[in-house]
Amino acid sequence: MTLSTSHRPPLVEEITGKLRELIHSGEWPLQQRIPAEPELMAALGVSRGTLREAIKALAHSGMLEVRRGDGTYVRNTSEIAGAAQRMYLDHTQEHILEVRVGLDTQAARLAARHATAGDVAAMRELLAARRAAWLAADFTAWARADWDFHVLVARASGNPLLHELYASFGVVFHDDLLRQQRRGGYNGLPHEGHGGLADAIEAHDEHAAVDSVNRNLNSCAEWLQE
């Protein structure tokens, strides 16, 4: 049966919601290309026009990026992250870091209060991957593991809004890390804000967790001033 015009907007919204959930859940990873149109049309049981309208809506919100002749890629994990990425272009690195101070310290404090043993184990695994990548000179993997560690701390805070806001810094954080790495003498495996933070979270020591974050961010601030 052909859907009437009056039924089309709800169907587009339904498909947009399904695509959004695939991104938000991580089934479609960040920076990866989503399945081709024919595959999605068959899986979702919708027409090309409906699918394209849904993709267009998520591209407008900043979650997807349509690259002509190449496909559609996941750009951000939520509308908040997409809007934030556009907003960050209008602000300096110093301003962004000052906002991160508030989010990082609160995430660390709450993670020390709420993190589970599973959260801590996952943090240790990411730190091990981060170390292995740095020693192997795989700096892209190193930066990804470093960022994933910080996002995990935010998730372990137990505050989903804080986690979503923090995750919006992903591209900015990743680019800054790689710029730092290219400087001579840069230490890519600092204990502050990483190993020390994991230790404090495991010990449920909120004060030590915040101190560890502050030491790490102070070093970032010094780097920006050089």
C-alpha positions as CSV (number, residue, x, y, z in Angstrom):
1,M,0.0,0.0,0.0
2,T,1.3,3.4,-0.9
3,L,1.6,5.8,2.0
4,S,-0.3,9.1,1.7
5,T,1.4,12.4,2.2
6,S,-0.1,12.8,5.6
7,H,1.6,9.6,6.8
8,R,5.1,10.5,5.4
9,P,6.4,12.8,8.1
10,P,5.9,10.3,10.9
11,L,7.6,7.6,8.9
12,V,10.6,9.9,8.2
13,E,10.7,10.7,11.9
14,E,10.6,7.0,12.8
15,I,13.4,6.1,10.4
16,T,15.4,9.1,11.6
17,G,15.0,7.8,15.2
18,K,16.2,4.3,14.1
19,L,19.3,5.8,12.4
20,R,20.0,8.0,15.4
21,E,19.9,5.0,17.7
22,L,22.3,3.0,15.5
23,I,24.8,6.0,15.9
24,H,24.1,6.6,19.6
25,S,24.5,2.9,20.5
26,G,27.9,2.7,18.7
27,E,26.7,0.1,16.2
28,W,27.7,2.7,13.6
29,P,31.1,3.9,14.9
30,L,32.3,7.4,14.8
31,Q,34.1,8.4,11.6
32,Q,33.0,5.3,9.8
33,R,30.9,5.0,6.7
34,I,27.3,3.8,7.2
35,P,25.8,1.0,5.0
36,A,24.9,1.9,1.4
37,E,21.4,3.1,0.5
38,P,20.2,-0.3,-1.0
39,E,21.2,-2.2,2.1
40,L,19.5,0.3,4.4
41,M,16.4,0.5,2.3
42,A,16.0,-3.3,2.4
43,A,16.8,-3.5,6.2
44,L,14.4,-0.7,7.1
45,G,11.7,-1.5,4.5
46,V,11.5,2.1,3.2
47,S,11.8,4.0,-0.1
48,R,14.9,5.8,-1.2
49,G,13.2,9.2,-0.7
50,T,12.2,8.4,2.9
51,L,15.7,7.2,3.7
52,R,17.3,10.2,2.2
53,E,15.1,12.6,4.1
54,A,16.1,10.8,7.4
55,I,19.8,11.0,6.5
56,K,19.4,14.7,5.5
57,A,17.8,15.4,8.9
58,L,20.7,13.8,10.7
59,A,23.3,15.5,8.5
60,H,21.6,18.9,9.3
61,S,21.9,18.1,13.0
62,G,25.7,17.3,12.6
63,M,25.4,13.6,13.3
64,L,26.1,12.4,9.7
65,E,28.2,13.8,6.9
66,V,27.3,13.1,3.3
67,R,30.4,13.0,1.1
68,R,29.5,13.2,-2.6
69,G,30.8,10.2,-4.5
70,D,32.1,8.5,-1.3
71,G,29.1,7.8,1.0
72,T,27.8,9.0,4.3
73,Y,29.9,9.0,7.5
74,V,29.2,9.2,11.2
75,R,30.4,12.6,12.3
76,N,29.0,12.9,15.9
77,T,27.2,10.6,18.3
78,S,24.4,13.0,19.1
79,E,22.7,16.2,18.0
80,I,24.3,17.9,21.1
81,A,27.8,16.8,19.8
82,G,27.0,18.0,16.3
83,A,25.9,21.4,17.5
84,A,28.8,21.7,19.8
85,Q,31.3,20.9,17.1
86,R,30.0,23.8,15.0
87,M,30.0,26.1,18.0
88,Y,33.7,25.2,18.9
89,L,34.8,26.7,15.6
90,D,33.9,30.1,17.0
91,H,36.0,29.8,20.2
92,T,39.7,29.6,21.1
93,Q,41.4,26.5,22.4
94,E,41.9,28.3,25.7
95,H,38.1,28.8,26.1
96,I,37.4,25.2,25.2
97,L,40.0,24.0,27.8
98,E,38.4,26.3,30.5
99,V,35.0,24.6,29.8
100,R,36.7,21.2,29.9
101,V,38.1,21.9,33.4
102,G,34.5,22.1,34.7
103,L,33.4,18.9,33.0
104,D,36.5,16.9,33.6
105,T,36.6,17.7,37.3
106,Q,32.9,16.9,37.8
107,A,33.2,13.7,35.8
108,A,36.2,12.6,37.9
109,R,34.4,13.4,41.2
110,L,31.3,11.5,40.2
111,A,33.2,8.6,38.7
112,A,35.1,8.2,42.0
113,R,31.7,8.0,43.7
114,H,29.8,5.8,41.3
115,A,32.3,3.8,39.1
116,T,32.0,0.0,39.2
117,A,34.8,-2.6,39.2
118,G,33.9,-3.2,35.5
119,D,34.4,0.5,34.7
120,V,37.8,0.5,36.4
121,A,38.8,-2.6,34.5
122,A,37.8,-1.1,31.2
123,M,39.8,2.0,32.1
124,R,42.9,-0.1,32.8
125,E,42.4,-1.9,29.4
126,L,42.3,1.5,27.6
127,L,45.4,2.7,29.4
128,A,47.2,-0.5,28.4
129,A,46.1,0.0,24.7
130,R,47.2,3.6,24.9
131,R,50.6,2.7,26.2
132,A,51.1,-0.1,23.5
133,A,50.0,2.3,20.7
134,W,52.5,5.0,21.9
135,L,55.4,2.6,22.1
136,A,54.5,1.2,18.6
137,A,54.4,4.8,17.3
138,D,50.8,4.3,16.3
139,F,49.8,7.8,17.3
140,T,46.3,7.7,15.9
141,A,45.4,4.7,18.0
142,W,47.2,6.3,21.0
143,A,45.0,9.4,20.7
144,R,41.9,7.4,20.3
145,A,42.6,5.3,23.4
146,D,43.5,8.4,25.4
147,W,40.2,10.0,24.4
148,D,38.2,6.8,25.0
149,F,39.6,6.7,28.5
150,H,38.3,10.2,29.3
151,V,34.9,9.5,27.8
152,L,34.7,6.3,29.9
153,V,35.4,8.4,33.0
154,A,32.5,10.7,32.0
155,R,30.2,7.7,31.4
156,A,31.2,6.2,34.8
157,S,30.1,9.4,36.4
158,G,26.5,8.1,36.2
159,N,25.3,11.4,34.7
160,P,24.2,10.7,31.1
161,L,23.9,14.5,30.2
162,L,27.5,15.1,31.5
163,H,28.7,12.2,29.4
164,E,27.0,13.4,26.3
165,L,28.3,17.0,26.7
166,Y,31.8,15.6,27.4
167,A,31.8,13.4,24.4
168,S,31.1,16.4,22.1
169,F,34.7,17.5,22.6
170,G,36.0,14.4,20.8
171,V,37.2,15.9,17.5
172,V,38.8,18.9,19.3
173,F,40.5,16.7,21.9
174,H,41.8,14.3,19.3
175,D,43.3,17.0,17.1
176,D,44.9,18.7,20.1
177,L,46.5,15.4,21.2
178,L,48.0,14.8,17.8
179,R,49.3,18.4,17.6
180,Q,51.0,17.9,21.0
181,Q,52.5,14.6,19.9
182,R,54.2,16.2,17.0
183,R,56.2,18.5,19.3
184,G,59.7,17.3,20.2
185,G,60.1,15.8,23.6
186,Y,56.4,15.4,24.2
187,N,55.5,12.7,26.8
188,G,52.6,10.7,25.5
189,L,52.2,8.6,28.6
190,P,51.7,11.0,31.5
191,H,50.5,9.4,34.7
192,E,48.6,12.5,35.7
193,G,45.0,12.5,34.6
194,H,45.3,8.9,33.5
195,G,46.9,6.2,35.7
196,G,46.6,8.4,38.7
197,L,43.0,9.1,37.9
198,A,42.2,5.5,37.5
199,D,43.8,4.8,40.9
200,A,41.8,7.5,42.6
201,I,38.5,6.3,41.0
202,E,39.2,2.7,42.0
203,A,39.9,3.9,45.6
204,H,36.7,6.0,45.5
205,D,38.8,9.0,46.5
206,E,37.0,12.0,45.0
207,H,39.6,14.6,46.2
208,A,42.5,12.6,44.6
209,A,40.5,12.2,41.4
210,V,39.9,15.9,41.0
211,D,43.6,16.7,41.9
212,S,44.7,14.3,39.2
213,V,42.5,16.0,36.6
214,N,43.7,19.4,37.6
215,R,47.4,18.4,37.2
216,N,46.7,17.0,33.8
217,L,44.7,20.1,32.6
218,N,47.3,22.5,34.0
219,S,49.9,20.8,31.8
220,C,47.5,21.2,28.8
221,A,47.1,24.9,29.6
222,E,50.9,25.3,29.7
223,W,51.2,23.6,26.4
224,L,48.7,26.0,24.8
225,Q,50.7,29.0,26.1
226,E,54.0,27.9,24.6
